[in-house]
Amino acid sequence: MIATSLLSLVLLALAGVLFDAHRRDWRRADQPDEDPAAHRFARSRFHRRRLATGVIAVLGVLVAIWPIVPREPTSVLVYLVALCGLTLALIAFAATDAWASGKYYQGESRRRLAEHATQLREAIDQRRLAGEVAGDSEAGRV
């Protein structure tokens, strides 16, 4: 019973800490001058993580009520199905969040890479132009 209470309190405390962290991240990301795609991603990430945090809190409550669940097969079955279903839902939320974050950051990485490639091409072109001008004066000496 002490282990059940302790696990329940840990899950509820974890949910509280995570919710606060997600809320702080959202407030930092909720800037009006930010890129619309980044704002959309931050908003959807906040909603996904808030939902997952809520599931962690509900799991904490379910663990807490285990001692009062009647020891009848139907009651135990409903309890275990709820516990397993919420656990699977949490895993699905985590996988979805990982996929969405990977997709977004991969796109951001490609965008930055294309931007850097453009800057590099411009710098090379400027060097070539500067070299042609300098090369013209050296060509007469050779």
N, C-alpha and C positions, 0 to 999 in steps of 0.2 A: 504494500500500500504506500509506503514511503517512496519507493522507486517510481510508482505511478504518479504520485503527486509531484515529485521532483522533475520527472520527464515532462509533465504537463506544464509546470511553471517555466521550464527551460524553453519549451516550444512557444509559449505565450510571450515570454520575454524576448525571444528571438524575433517573433513577429512584430513586436513593438519597435525594436531596434531597427529592423529592416524597413518597416514602414516609415520611420523617421528619416532614415538614410535616403530612401527613394523620394520622399517629399522634398528633402533638401536638394537632391540632384535635379528634381523637376524645377524648383525655384531658380536654381542657377541657370538652367537651360531655357527657361521661359523669358527670353529677352526679345523685345519687339524688333530689334535691328538684325536679328539672326536670320540665317538662310532658311527659307520656308521648308526645304526638305529636311534640314537638321531639326527644325522645330517639330515637324510632323513625326520624325523618328523618335525624338525625345518624349513627345506626348504619348505615342503608342507604347514606348518602352515603359513609361511610368504606369500606364494602365495595365500592361501585362504583369509587371512586377507587383503592383498593388493587388491584383487578383491572386497571384501566387502567395503573397504574404497573408492574405485573408484565408487561403486554404491552410496555411501553416497554423494560423490561429484556431481555425475550426478543428484541425487535427489535435491541437493542444486541449481543446475542450472535450473532444471525443476520448482522449486518453484519460482525462480527469473523471469522466462519468463511468468509466469501466467498472469501478467497484459497485455502482448502483444498478448496473444492467442485470436484469433477471437472468438466472442461469437456465433458461429454457432454450431449446434448440432454435426456435424461430427468432427470439430476441438476440441471441448470440450471433446467429447468421446475419441478421439485418445490421447489427453493429459491425461485424467483420467486413461485410460487403461495403458499408459506408467508409470504413477505415481504408480498405484496399482501393476503393474507387477514388477517394480523395488523394491517396498516395499516387495512384496512376495519373490522376489529373495534374498533380504537382509536377510529376516527371514530364508530362506532355507540355506543360507551361514552360518548364525549364528548357526543353528541347526547342520549342518554338522561339523562345527568347534568344537562345544561342544561334539559331538559324537566322533570325531577323537581324541580329546584331552583326553576324558574319557577313550577311548580304550587304548591309548598309556600309560597314567599314571597308569591305572589298571595293565597293563603288567609290567610296571616298579615296581610297588608295589609288585606284585607277585614275580618278580625276586629278589628284595631286601629281601622279606620275606623268600624265599628259601635259599638265601645266609646266612641270620641270623640264620636260623634253622640249616644249616650245621655247622656254627661256634659254635652254642650252643651244638650240638652233639659232636663235637670235644673236646670242653671244658669239657663236662660231661665224655667223655671217658678218657681224661687225668686225671680228678679227681678220676675216678674209679681205674685207674692204680696206681695212687699215693696212694689211699686208700688201695689197695690190698697190696702194699709194706709195708705201715704203719700198716695195719691190720695183716700181718704176724708176725711182731714183737710183737704186742699186743696179738695175739692169744696164744702165748706161756705162757703168764702171767695169762691167765684166767683159 
